[in-house]
Amino acid sequence: MTPPAFDHLCTLKVQLAPIAEMGNGRAGVRRIFPIVGGTVRGPKLQGGILNVGTDWQTIFVDGTAELDTRYAMQTDDSAIIEFMNSGYRHGPPNVIAALAA
């Protein structure tokens, strides 16, 4: 099977407001990262991150983080694009601690 070819679309630099710690829930510790701005720059897409998004995280007992993120950008020609990302993050304790810092 031939691996797919990818072209660089853009780089996002996302600005976050202070983290809101919600405390323990049924599945783990809940945190909210408000997404309040940023830039989108690349050879195929340019614009800014809108102040309308949030990254919701649940941190499980084993350190795995479940991520559920929704935010939007406005392109330089005024189109609005919504981003929806979900997934899991896990790694060695020292790497996770560095990310948290």
N, C-alpha and C positions, 0 to 999 in steps of 0.2 A: 504494500500500500504506500503510495506516495504521500508524504506529509503535506499539509496545506501550506500555501505561500501566504505570507502576511505582509502588508505595507503599514508603515507607521502613519497613523491617522492624526494623533494629537497627544499632547501631554497635559494633564490636568493638575493644577496646584490648587488645592481646596483649603479654604480657611474655616476653622472650627471655633465655635464659642466654647466656654468652659464646659466640661463634662458634667452632666447631671447624674449622680449616682442614685438609683432608685432603691437599692438594697436587695435583699434576698427575695426571690420569687419561688414558685413551685419547681422550676427547672434549674435555677441558679441565680447568680447575681445579675441584676439588670442595670444597664447603663445607656444613656442617651448622649450622642454627640451631635449637637446642632450644627448644620452646615450653613454658613452665613455669607459665603462669597468665594471668590477665587478667579483663576484665569484658565482659559483653554487656548493653547497655542500649538500649532502644528502645520505641516505642509498641506493638509486637506480640511482642517477645521479650526476656526478661530472664534473666540467669544469670551463670555464671562459666566461664572457660576452664580446663579441667583440665590437670594437669601430665602429659600423655601424648603430646605431639605433637612433630613435627619438620618443618622446612622444609629439604629437600635441594636444593642448587643446583649446577648445572654452568655455569661461565663459559667460553664459547668464545673463541677467539683474537680474533674481531672485536668482543668485548665483550658479545655477546648472552648473557643469562642464561636458562637453562632452569630453571623452578621446579616442584617437586613437593612439595606440602605436605599433611600429614594431621594433624589435631588434633581435639579434641572439647570440647564444653561440657556443663554440667549446668544445666538450666533451674531457675528458682526453685521449680517444682513437681516437681523431681527427675527429669525426663526427661533422657536422654543423647542428644545429637545429634552425629554425626560430620561433620566437614568434610573434603572432599578437593578441593584446588585444584591445577590445573596450567596452565602457560602459559609465555610468553616475555616477557622485558623487554629493551628496547634503547632507547638514546636518545643525545643529545649527550654527549660526554665530561664536560662540566662538570656536567650533571644527574646522571649516574651517579656521579661523584665525590662530589657532595653527598649522595646516598643512602647511599653507603658510609660517610660520616662520621657 
